[in-house]
Each structure stands twice: as structure tokens, then as C-alpha cells.
Amino acid sequence: MRIYTRQGDQGQTTLFDGKRVSKDHLRLATYGTVDELNSWLGMALSVCRHEPLRMMLNQLQHHLFDLGADLATPLDSPNSGLVNRIELRHAAEMEKQIDAVTAELPPLKQFILPGGSPLAAHLHVARTVCRRAERHLVELMREENTGEAPLIYLNRLSDLLFVLARLANKLDGHAETPWQKHA
């Protein structure tokens, strides 16, 4: 498989259904941000020493690849049945993970600043990229039918990434930095 095709040299690309769209199309901005998020999870994995967390992040990367394919393939596409779609069950699985991780953490009594260990900092960046993907998707949903599951998935994922960043700080022995309101 050749890496370059020269088909995007004029500022257009092809969706999985064969439709040509501009590279600045909102659909591409949305799944491109999901791809960026996946790369940030790869960065987090590069510094993660905790096997259960590594397994969870790896699974999320696979789901994000599926989400990217889902968003690259319109629901009414003839190729729609050829991609793994994100389903509501994926968000429900994340809710269980969020609850399990939260049970291991001290309760939050105030806002915390993003950062801490390298792993936690990468996860906080991933969380903010996830929120950007979510905003793009909301905008895309005003123009096209994407189904509800991708948006719910991204919303839960940002919550999961937040608690995983907190867990990473705990596992790596880094205290969380509380936000202090300045007058």
C-alpha cells in the first residue's frame, strides 16, 4: 500500500463511501480531532508504567479508531455496514470504569489544575482534545445525522480521561494542585 496517492493535492479527500469533500469539511475536522486525541493517548501510553491503565488506554485507542471510521462514514452510506460503529454500550462501559476509578480516589472538594506526573499531564491534554472533538461533533450534528452514540461516547470519554489523570497522579505519587481563586 502506497502512503501517498496525490488525490488530496487539490484540497479534497475521499470519505469511505467514495464521496469527495473539502479537507476543511466539518466531518474531517471532527474525525481529525478524534485522530489527534488518539495520538495523545499514544503519548500517554509512552510514559505509562501501570499495566491495568495501559490496557485501558490501549482499548480506548482501538475504540477511537472505530469512532474515526464511524465519523468518516455517513450513516446513509452504502459502506455503512462495513465499519464498526460506536454504540451506547461503549459509553455504558465507560461509566462503569469511571465509577471504579473514582472509588479509588479521594473525593474532590475543589477544582484542580491539570498537570502533575507526565502521564497525568498527557491525559489532561487528551481530555481537552476530547472536548474539542465533542464541540466539532455537536456542530456536525446540526448539519448531518451521525447518530447519538458518538456524542455520548465522547462526553463520557472526557470524564473518564479526567479520572484517569487523577488516578495517574495518585499512582505516580504526585499531589493534585488545587485551583486557588485570585482576587
PyMOL CGO cylinders between C-alpha atoms (Angstrom):
from pymol import cmd
from pymol.cgo import CYLINDER

trace = [
    CYLINDER, 0.00, 0.00, 0.00, 1.44, 3.35, -1.04, 0.3, 1, 1, 1, 1, 1, 1,
    CYLINDER, 1.44, 3.35, -1.04, 1.35, 6.07, 1.58, 0.3, 1, 1, 1, 1, 1, 1,
    CYLINDER, 1.35, 6.07, 1.58, 0.88, 8.88, -0.92, 0.3, 1, 1, 1, 1, 1, 1,
    CYLINDER, 0.88, 8.88, -0.92, -1.90, 8.92, -3.51, 0.3, 1, 1, 1, 1, 1, 1,
    CYLINDER, -1.90, 8.92, -3.51, -1.73, 12.54, -4.72, 0.3, 1, 1, 1, 1, 1, 1,
    CYLINDER, -1.73, 12.54, -4.72, -5.54, 12.59, -4.58, 0.3, 1, 1, 1, 1, 1, 1,
    CYLINDER, -5.54, 12.59, -4.58, -5.55, 15.23, -1.84, 0.3, 1, 1, 1, 1, 1, 1,
    CYLINDER, -5.55, 15.23, -1.84, -3.23, 17.63, -3.61, 0.3, 1, 1, 1, 1, 1, 1,
    CYLINDER, -3.23, 17.63, -3.61, -6.13, 19.89, -4.59, 0.3, 1, 1, 1, 1, 1, 1,
    CYLINDER, -6.13, 19.89, -4.59, -7.51, 20.21, -1.05, 0.3, 1, 1, 1, 1, 1, 1,
    CYLINDER, -7.51, 20.21, -1.05, -10.06, 17.41, -1.21, 0.3, 1, 1, 1, 1, 1, 1,
    CYLINDER, -10.06, 17.41, -1.21, -10.22, 13.94, 0.25, 0.3, 1, 1, 1, 1, 1, 1,
    CYLINDER, -10.22, 13.94, 0.25, -12.46, 10.91, -0.14, 0.3, 1, 1, 1, 1, 1, 1,
    CYLINDER, -12.46, 10.91, -0.14, -14.80, 9.65, 2.55, 0.3, 1, 1, 1, 1, 1, 1,
    CYLINDER, -14.80, 9.65, 2.55, -15.21, 5.89, 3.00, 0.3, 1, 1, 1, 1, 1, 1,
    CYLINDER, -15.21, 5.89, 3.00, -18.35, 5.98, 0.84, 0.3, 1, 1, 1, 1, 1, 1,
    CYLINDER, -18.35, 5.98, 0.84, -16.39, 7.45, -2.10, 0.3, 1, 1, 1, 1, 1, 1,
    CYLINDER, -16.39, 7.45, -2.10, -17.77, 10.97, -1.75, 0.3, 1, 1, 1, 1, 1, 1,
    CYLINDER, -17.77, 10.97, -1.75, -15.18, 13.72, -2.28, 0.3, 1, 1, 1, 1, 1, 1,
    CYLINDER, -15.18, 13.72, -2.28, -15.20, 16.57, 0.24, 0.3, 1, 1, 1, 1, 1, 1,
    CYLINDER, -15.20, 16.57, 0.24, -13.01, 19.55, 1.03, 0.3, 1, 1, 1, 1, 1, 1,
    CYLINDER, -13.01, 19.55, 1.03, -10.30, 18.92, 3.61, 0.3, 1, 1, 1, 1, 1, 1,
    CYLINDER, -10.30, 18.92, 3.61, -11.78, 21.68, 5.73, 0.3, 1, 1, 1, 1, 1, 1,
    CYLINDER, -11.78, 21.68, 5.73, -15.19, 19.95, 5.83, 0.3, 1, 1, 1, 1, 1, 1,
    CYLINDER, -15.19, 19.95, 5.83, -16.59, 19.76, 9.35, 0.3, 1, 1, 1, 1, 1, 1,
    CYLINDER, -16.59, 19.76, 9.35, -16.75, 15.96, 9.18, 0.3, 1, 1, 1, 1, 1, 1,
    CYLINDER, -16.75, 15.96, 9.18, -12.98, 15.88, 8.62, 0.3, 1, 1, 1, 1, 1, 1,
    CYLINDER, -12.98, 15.88, 8.62, -12.34, 18.38, 11.41, 0.3, 1, 1, 1, 1, 1, 1,
    CYLINDER, -12.34, 18.38, 11.41, -14.35, 16.12, 13.71, 0.3, 1, 1, 1, 1, 1, 1,
    CYLINDER, -14.35, 16.12, 13.71, -12.68, 12.81, 12.94, 0.3, 1, 1, 1, 1, 1, 1,
    CYLINDER, -12.68, 12.81, 12.94, -9.32, 14.53, 12.56, 0.3, 1, 1, 1, 1, 1, 1,
    CYLINDER, -9.32, 14.53, 12.56, -9.66, 15.75, 16.13, 0.3, 1, 1, 1, 1, 1, 1,
    CYLINDER, -9.66, 15.75, 16.13, -10.55, 12.21, 17.20, 0.3, 1, 1, 1, 1, 1, 1,
    CYLINDER, -10.55, 12.21, 17.20, -7.32, 11.10, 15.47, 0.3, 1, 1, 1, 1, 1, 1,
    CYLINDER, -7.32, 11.10, 15.47, -5.40, 13.79, 17.38, 0.3, 1, 1, 1, 1, 1, 1,
    CYLINDER, -5.40, 13.79, 17.38, -6.97, 12.54, 20.60, 0.3, 1, 1, 1, 1, 1, 1,
    CYLINDER, -6.97, 12.54, 20.60, -5.86, 9.01, 19.76, 0.3, 1, 1, 1, 1, 1, 1,
    CYLINDER, -5.86, 9.01, 19.76, -2.32, 10.28, 19.26, 0.3, 1, 1, 1, 1, 1, 1,
    CYLINDER, -2.32, 10.28, 19.26, -2.38, 11.96, 22.68, 0.3, 1, 1, 1, 1, 1, 1,
    CYLINDER, -2.38, 11.96, 22.68, -3.41, 8.64, 24.19, 0.3, 1, 1, 1, 1, 1, 1,
    CYLINDER, -3.41, 8.64, 24.19, -0.38, 7.15, 22.41, 0.3, 1, 1, 1, 1, 1, 1,
    CYLINDER, -0.38, 7.15, 22.41, 1.76, 9.81, 24.09, 0.3, 1, 1, 1, 1, 1, 1,
    CYLINDER, 1.76, 9.81, 24.09, 0.21, 8.93, 27.44, 0.3, 1, 1, 1, 1, 1, 1,
    CYLINDER, 0.21, 8.93, 27.44, 0.94, 5.25, 26.82, 0.3, 1, 1, 1, 1, 1, 1,
    CYLINDER, 0.94, 5.25, 26.82, 4.57, 6.08, 26.10, 0.3, 1, 1, 1, 1, 1, 1,
    CYLINDER, 4.57, 6.08, 26.10, 5.04, 7.19, 29.72, 0.3, 1, 1, 1, 1, 1, 1,
    CYLINDER, 5.04, 7.19, 29.72, 2.57, 4.84, 31.44, 0.3, 1, 1, 1, 1, 1, 1,
    CYLINDER, 2.57, 4.84, 31.44, 4.14, 2.24, 33.76, 0.3, 1, 1, 1, 1, 1, 1,
    CYLINDER, 4.14, 2.24, 33.76, 0.89, 0.86, 35.18, 0.3, 1, 1, 1, 1, 1, 1,
    CYLINDER, 0.89, 0.86, 35.18, -0.31, -2.23, 33.32, 0.3, 1, 1, 1, 1, 1, 1,
    CYLINDER, -0.31, -2.23, 33.32, -4.06, -2.01, 34.13, 0.3, 1, 1, 1, 1, 1, 1,
    CYLINDER, -4.06, -2.01, 34.13, -4.05, 1.62, 32.97, 0.3, 1, 1, 1, 1, 1, 1,
    CYLINDER, -4.05, 1.62, 32.97, -2.04, 0.69, 29.87, 0.3, 1, 1, 1, 1, 1, 1,
    CYLINDER, -2.04, 0.69, 29.87, -4.64, -1.92, 28.95, 0.3, 1, 1, 1, 1, 1, 1,
    CYLINDER, -4.64, -1.92, 28.95, -7.46, 0.58, 29.40, 0.3, 1, 1, 1, 1, 1, 1,
    CYLINDER, -7.46, 0.58, 29.40, -5.73, 3.24, 27.29, 0.3, 1, 1, 1, 1, 1, 1,
    CYLINDER, -5.73, 3.24, 27.29, -4.97, 0.70, 24.58, 0.3, 1, 1, 1, 1, 1, 1,
    CYLINDER, -4.97, 0.70, 24.58, -8.64, -0.32, 24.45, 0.3, 1, 1, 1, 1, 1, 1,
    CYLINDER, -8.64, -0.32, 24.45, -9.64, 3.33, 24.19, 0.3, 1, 1, 1, 1, 1, 1,
    CYLINDER, -9.64, 3.33, 24.19, -7.27, 3.77, 21.26, 0.3, 1, 1, 1, 1, 1, 1,
    CYLINDER, -7.27, 3.77, 21.26, -9.00, 0.93, 19.43, 0.3, 1, 1, 1, 1, 1, 1,
    CYLINDER, -9.00, 0.93, 19.43, -12.41, 2.46, 20.16, 0.3, 1, 1, 1, 1, 1, 1,
    CYLINDER, -12.41, 2.46, 20.16, -11.20, 5.85, 18.91, 0.3, 1, 1, 1, 1, 1, 1,
    CYLINDER, -11.20, 5.85, 18.91, -10.03, 4.26, 15.67, 0.3, 1, 1, 1, 1, 1, 1,
    CYLINDER, -10.03, 4.26, 15.67, -13.53, 2.80, 15.30, 0.3, 1, 1, 1, 1, 1, 1,
    CYLINDER, -13.53, 2.80, 15.30, -15.04, 6.20, 16.12, 0.3, 1, 1, 1, 1, 1, 1,
    CYLINDER, -15.04, 6.20, 16.12, -12.90, 7.84, 13.44, 0.3, 1, 1, 1, 1, 1, 1,
    CYLINDER, -12.90, 7.84, 13.44, -14.14, 5.31, 10.86, 0.3, 1, 1, 1, 1, 1, 1,
    CYLINDER, -14.14, 5.31, 10.86, -17.69, 5.80, 12.14, 0.3, 1, 1, 1, 1, 1, 1,
    CYLINDER, -17.69, 5.80, 12.14, -17.46, 9.56, 11.66, 0.3, 1, 1, 1, 1, 1, 1,
    CYLINDER, -17.46, 9.56, 11.66, -15.77, 9.18, 8.26, 0.3, 1, 1, 1, 1, 1, 1,
    CYLINDER, -15.77, 9.18, 8.26, -18.68, 7.09, 7.00, 0.3, 1, 1, 1, 1, 1, 1,
    CYLINDER, -18.68, 7.09, 7.00, -22.07, 8.80, 6.82, 0.3, 1, 1, 1, 1, 1, 1,
    CYLINDER, -22.07, 8.80, 6.82, -24.92, 6.71, 8.23, 0.3, 1, 1, 1, 1, 1, 1,
    CYLINDER, -24.92, 6.71, 8.23, -26.66, 6.60, 4.85, 0.3, 1, 1, 1, 1, 1, 1,
    CYLINDER, -26.66, 6.60, 4.85, -23.50, 5.50, 3.04, 0.3, 1, 1, 1, 1, 1, 1,
    CYLINDER, -23.50, 5.50, 3.04, -23.56, 2.26, 1.02, 0.3, 1, 1, 1, 1, 1, 1,
    CYLINDER, -23.56, 2.26, 1.02, -20.45, 1.28, 3.00, 0.3, 1, 1, 1, 1, 1, 1,
    CYLINDER, -20.45, 1.28, 3.00, -22.11, 1.98, 6.35, 0.3, 1, 1, 1, 1, 1, 1,
    CYLINDER, -22.11, 1.98, 6.35, -22.31, -1.68, 7.31, 0.3, 1, 1, 1, 1, 1, 1,
    CYLINDER, -22.31, -1.68, 7.31, -18.58, -2.15, 6.76, 0.3, 1, 1, 1, 1, 1, 1,
    CYLINDER, -18.58, -2.15, 6.76, -17.45, -0.04, 9.72, 0.3, 1, 1, 1, 1, 1, 1,
    CYLINDER, -17.45, -0.04, 9.72, -17.63, -0.70, 13.43, 0.3, 1, 1, 1, 1, 1, 1,
    CYLINDER, -17.63, -0.70, 13.43, -20.00, 1.88, 14.85, 0.3, 1, 1, 1, 1, 1, 1,
    CYLINDER, -20.00, 1.88, 14.85, -19.67, 3.30, 18.33, 0.3, 1, 1, 1, 1, 1, 1,
    CYLINDER, -19.67, 3.30, 18.33, -22.70, 2.20, 20.33, 0.3, 1, 1, 1, 1, 1, 1,
    CYLINDER, -22.70, 2.20, 20.33, -24.36, 3.32, 23.54, 0.3, 1, 1, 1, 1, 1, 1,
    CYLINDER, -24.36, 3.32, 23.54, -22.93, 0.22, 25.25, 0.3, 1, 1, 1, 1, 1, 1,
    CYLINDER, -22.93, 0.22, 25.25, -19.44, 1.70, 24.85, 0.3, 1, 1, 1, 1, 1, 1,
    CYLINDER, -19.44, 1.70, 24.85, -20.47, 4.74, 26.91, 0.3, 1, 1, 1, 1, 1, 1,
    CYLINDER, -20.47, 4.74, 26.91, -22.12, 2.47, 29.48, 0.3, 1, 1, 1, 1, 1, 1,
    CYLINDER, -22.12, 2.47, 29.48, -18.86, 0.50, 29.81, 0.3, 1, 1, 1, 1, 1, 1,
    CYLINDER, -18.86, 0.50, 29.81, -17.01, 3.76, 30.41, 0.3, 1, 1, 1, 1, 1, 1,
    CYLINDER, -17.01, 3.76, 30.41, -19.46, 4.75, 33.13, 0.3, 1, 1, 1, 1, 1, 1,
    CYLINDER, -19.46, 4.75, 33.13, -18.53, 1.55, 34.99, 0.3, 1, 1, 1, 1, 1, 1,
    CYLINDER, -18.53, 1.55, 34.99, -14.84, 2.37, 34.55, 0.3, 1, 1, 1, 1, 1, 1,
    CYLINDER, -14.84, 2.37, 34.55, -15.39, 5.92, 35.78, 0.3, 1, 1, 1, 1, 1, 1,
    CYLINDER, -15.39, 5.92, 35.78, -17.20, 4.63, 38.87, 0.3, 1, 1, 1, 1, 1, 1,
    CYLINDER, -17.20, 4.63, 38.87, -14.46, 2.06, 39.60, 0.3, 1, 1, 1, 1, 1, 1,
    CYLINDER, -14.46, 2.06, 39.60, -11.63, 4.58, 39.23, 0.3, 1, 1, 1, 1, 1, 1,
    CYLINDER, -11.63, 4.58, 39.23, -13.48, 7.25, 41.23, 0.3, 1, 1, 1, 1, 1, 1,
    CYLINDER, -13.48, 7.25, 41.23, -13.88, 4.78, 44.10, 0.3, 1, 1, 1, 1, 1, 1,
    CYLINDER, -13.88, 4.78, 44.10, -10.06, 4.61, 44.32, 0.3, 1, 1, 1, 1, 1, 1,
    CYLINDER, -10.06, 4.61, 44.32, -9.63, 8.39, 44.53, 0.3, 1, 1, 1, 1, 1, 1,
    CYLINDER, -9.63, 8.39, 44.53, -10.11, 10.90, 47.31, 0.3, 1, 1, 1, 1, 1, 1,
    CYLINDER, -10.11, 10.90, 47.31, -13.28, 12.94, 46.82, 0.3, 1, 1, 1, 1, 1, 1,
    CYLINDER, -13.28, 12.94, 46.82, -12.88, 16.24, 45.01, 0.3, 1, 1, 1, 1, 1, 1,
    CYLINDER, -12.88, 16.24, 45.01, -13.62, 19.20, 47.23, 0.3, 1, 1, 1, 1, 1, 1,
    CYLINDER, -13.62, 19.20, 47.23, -12.48, 21.89, 44.79, 0.3, 1, 1, 1, 1, 1, 1,
    CYLINDER, -12.48, 21.89, 44.79, -11.28, 22.31, 41.25, 0.3, 1, 1, 1, 1, 1, 1,
    CYLINDER, -11.28, 22.31, 41.25, -7.80, 21.01, 40.43, 0.3, 1, 1, 1, 1, 1, 1,
    CYLINDER, -7.80, 21.01, 40.43, -5.32, 22.29, 37.89, 0.3, 1, 1, 1, 1, 1, 1,
    CYLINDER, -5.32, 22.29, 37.89, -4.36, 19.99, 35.01, 0.3, 1, 1, 1, 1, 1, 1,
    CYLINDER, -4.36, 19.99, 35.01, -0.89, 18.54, 35.33, 0.3, 1, 1, 1, 1, 1, 1,
    CYLINDER, -0.89, 18.54, 35.33, 1.14, 16.50, 37.76, 0.3, 1, 1, 1, 1, 1, 1,
    CYLINDER, 1.14, 16.50, 37.76, 3.05, 13.49, 36.53, 0.3, 1, 1, 1, 1, 1, 1,
    CYLINDER, 3.05, 13.49, 36.53, 3.91, 13.26, 32.81, 0.3, 1, 1, 1, 1, 1, 1,
    CYLINDER, 3.91, 13.26, 32.81, 1.21, 10.60, 32.42, 0.3, 1, 1, 1, 1, 1, 1,
    CYLINDER, 1.21, 10.60, 32.42, -1.44, 12.73, 34.15, 0.3, 1, 1, 1, 1, 1, 1,
    CYLINDER, -1.44, 12.73, 34.15, -0.45, 15.80, 32.12, 0.3, 1, 1, 1, 1, 1, 1,
    CYLINDER, -0.45, 15.80, 32.12, -0.80, 13.85, 28.85, 0.3, 1, 1, 1, 1, 1, 1,
    CYLINDER, -0.80, 13.85, 28.85, -4.20, 12.57, 29.95, 0.3, 1, 1, 1, 1, 1, 1,
    CYLINDER, -4.20, 12.57, 29.95, -5.34, 16.10, 30.79, 0.3, 1, 1, 1, 1, 1, 1,
    CYLINDER, -5.34, 16.10, 30.79, -4.31, 17.27, 27.31, 0.3, 1, 1, 1, 1, 1, 1,
    CYLINDER, -4.31, 17.27, 27.31, -6.17, 14.28, 25.83, 0.3, 1, 1, 1, 1, 1, 1,
    CYLINDER, -6.17, 14.28, 25.83, -9.25, 15.31, 27.85, 0.3, 1, 1, 1, 1, 1, 1,
    CYLINDER, -9.25, 15.31, 27.85, -9.21, 18.82, 26.37, 0.3, 1, 1, 1, 1, 1, 1,
    CYLINDER, -9.21, 18.82, 26.37, -8.74, 17.47, 22.84, 0.3, 1, 1, 1, 1, 1, 1,
    CYLINDER, -8.74, 17.47, 22.84, -11.68, 15.15, 23.52, 0.3, 1, 1, 1, 1, 1, 1,
    CYLINDER, -11.68, 15.15, 23.52, -13.79, 18.16, 24.47, 0.3, 1, 1, 1, 1, 1, 1,
    CYLINDER, -13.79, 18.16, 24.47, -12.80, 19.86, 21.20, 0.3, 1, 1, 1, 1, 1, 1,
    CYLINDER, -12.80, 19.86, 21.20, -13.82, 16.76, 19.24, 0.3, 1, 1, 1, 1, 1, 1,
    CYLINDER, -13.82, 16.76, 19.24, -17.12, 16.86, 21.10, 0.3, 1, 1, 1, 1, 1, 1,
    CYLINDER, -17.12, 16.86, 21.10, -17.68, 20.51, 20.13, 0.3, 1, 1, 1, 1, 1, 1,
    CYLINDER, -17.68, 20.51, 20.13, -16.94, 19.72, 16.47, 0.3, 1, 1, 1, 1, 1, 1,
    CYLINDER, -16.94, 19.72, 16.47, -19.33, 16.80, 16.60, 0.3, 1, 1, 1, 1, 1, 1,
    CYLINDER, -19.33, 16.80, 16.60, -22.13, 18.93, 18.05, 0.3, 1, 1, 1, 1, 1, 1,
    CYLINDER, -22.13, 18.93, 18.05, -21.65, 21.33, 15.16, 0.3, 1, 1, 1, 1, 1, 1,
    CYLINDER, -21.65, 21.33, 15.16, -21.59, 18.46, 12.64, 0.3, 1, 1, 1, 1, 1, 1,
    CYLINDER, -21.59, 18.46, 12.64, -24.78, 17.01, 14.13, 0.3, 1, 1, 1, 1, 1, 1,
    CYLINDER, -24.78, 17.01, 14.13, -26.60, 20.24, 13.24, 0.3, 1, 1, 1, 1, 1, 1,
    CYLINDER, -26.60, 20.24, 13.24, -25.82, 19.54, 9.58, 0.3, 1, 1, 1, 1, 1, 1,
    CYLINDER, -25.82, 19.54, 9.58, -25.75, 15.75, 9.30, 0.3, 1, 1, 1, 1, 1, 1,
    CYLINDER, -25.75, 15.75, 9.30, -27.12, 12.69, 11.05, 0.3, 1, 1, 1, 1, 1, 1,
    CYLINDER, -27.12, 12.69, 11.05, -24.30, 10.97, 12.95, 0.3, 1, 1, 1, 1, 1, 1,
    CYLINDER, -24.30, 10.97, 12.95, -26.49, 9.18, 15.46, 0.3, 1, 1, 1, 1, 1, 1,
    CYLINDER, -26.49, 9.18, 15.46, -26.40, 9.93, 19.17, 0.3, 1, 1, 1, 1, 1, 1,
    CYLINDER, -26.40, 9.93, 19.17, -23.85, 7.35, 20.31, 0.3, 1, 1, 1, 1, 1, 1,
    CYLINDER, -23.85, 7.35, 20.31, -20.67, 9.14, 19.14, 0.3, 1, 1, 1, 1, 1, 1,
    CYLINDER, -20.67, 9.14, 19.14, -21.54, 12.29, 21.09, 0.3, 1, 1, 1, 1, 1, 1,
    CYLINDER, -21.54, 12.29, 21.09, -22.43, 10.38, 24.24, 0.3, 1, 1, 1, 1, 1, 1,
    CYLINDER, -22.43, 10.38, 24.24, -19.22, 8.37, 23.86, 0.3, 1, 1, 1, 1, 1, 1,
    CYLINDER, -19.22, 8.37, 23.86, -17.04, 11.48, 23.64, 0.3, 1, 1, 1, 1, 1, 1,
    CYLINDER, -17.04, 11.48, 23.64, -18.81, 13.06, 26.59, 0.3, 1, 1, 1, 1, 1, 1,
    CYLINDER, -18.81, 13.06, 26.59, -18.14, 10.01, 28.78, 0.3, 1, 1, 1, 1, 1, 1,
    CYLINDER, -18.14, 10.01, 28.78, -14.60, 9.69, 27.46, 0.3, 1, 1, 1, 1, 1, 1,
    CYLINDER, -14.60, 9.69, 27.46, -13.67, 13.19, 28.62, 0.3, 1, 1, 1, 1, 1, 1,
    CYLINDER, -13.67, 13.19, 28.62, -14.97, 12.29, 32.08, 0.3, 1, 1, 1, 1, 1, 1,
    CYLINDER, -14.97, 12.29, 32.08, -13.01, 9.04, 32.05, 0.3, 1, 1, 1, 1, 1, 1,
    CYLINDER, -13.01, 9.04, 32.05, -9.83, 10.83, 30.99, 0.3, 1, 1, 1, 1, 1, 1,
    CYLINDER, -9.83, 10.83, 30.99, -10.26, 13.26, 33.88, 0.3, 1, 1, 1, 1, 1, 1,
    CYLINDER, -10.26, 13.26, 33.88, -10.49, 10.49, 36.48, 0.3, 1, 1, 1, 1, 1, 1,
    CYLINDER, -10.49, 10.49, 36.48, -7.65, 8.58, 34.81, 0.3, 1, 1, 1, 1, 1, 1,
    CYLINDER, -7.65, 8.58, 34.81, -5.45, 11.68, 35.06, 0.3, 1, 1, 1, 1, 1, 1,
    CYLINDER, -5.45, 11.68, 35.06, -6.28, 11.85, 38.77, 0.3, 1, 1, 1, 1, 1, 1,
    CYLINDER, -6.28, 11.85, 38.77, -5.51, 8.15, 39.12, 0.3, 1, 1, 1, 1, 1, 1,
    CYLINDER, -5.51, 8.15, 39.12, -2.21, 8.59, 37.29, 0.3, 1, 1, 1, 1, 1, 1,
    CYLINDER, -2.21, 8.59, 37.29, -1.19, 11.27, 39.76, 0.3, 1, 1, 1, 1, 1, 1,
    CYLINDER, -1.19, 11.27, 39.76, -2.11, 9.01, 42.65, 0.3, 1, 1, 1, 1, 1, 1,
    CYLINDER, -2.11, 9.01, 42.65, -0.20, 6.03, 41.20, 0.3, 1, 1, 1, 1, 1, 1,
    CYLINDER, -0.20, 6.03, 41.20, 2.81, 8.18, 40.35, 0.3, 1, 1, 1, 1, 1, 1,
    CYLINDER, 2.81, 8.18, 40.35, 2.86, 9.84, 43.79, 0.3, 1, 1, 1, 1, 1, 1,
    CYLINDER, 2.86, 9.84, 43.79, 2.04, 13.36, 42.59, 0.3, 1, 1, 1, 1, 1, 1,
    CYLINDER, 2.04, 13.36, 42.59, -0.24, 15.55, 44.63, 0.3, 1, 1, 1, 1, 1, 1,
    CYLINDER, -0.24, 15.55, 44.63, -3.02, 17.33, 42.81, 0.3, 1, 1, 1, 1, 1, 1,
    CYLINDER, -3.02, 17.33, 42.81, -2.77, 21.10, 42.64, 0.3, 1, 1, 1, 1, 1, 1,
    CYLINDER, -2.77, 21.10, 42.64, -5.95, 22.80, 43.84, 0.3, 1, 1, 1, 1, 1, 1,
    CYLINDER, -5.95, 22.80, 43.84, -7.13, 25.85, 41.97, 0.3, 1, 1, 1, 1, 1, 1,
    CYLINDER, -7.13, 25.85, 41.97, -6.88, 29.00, 44.05, 0.3, 1, 1, 1, 1, 1, 1,
    CYLINDER, -6.88, 29.00, 44.05, -9.15, 31.87, 43.26, 0.3, 1, 1, 1, 1, 1, 1,
    CYLINDER, -9.15, 31.87, 43.26, -7.21, 35.11, 42.97, 0.3, 1, 1, 1, 1, 1, 1,
    CYLINDER, -7.21, 35.11, 42.97, -8.77, 38.46, 43.77, 0.3, 1, 1, 1, 1, 1, 1,
]
cmd.load_cgo(trace, "trace")
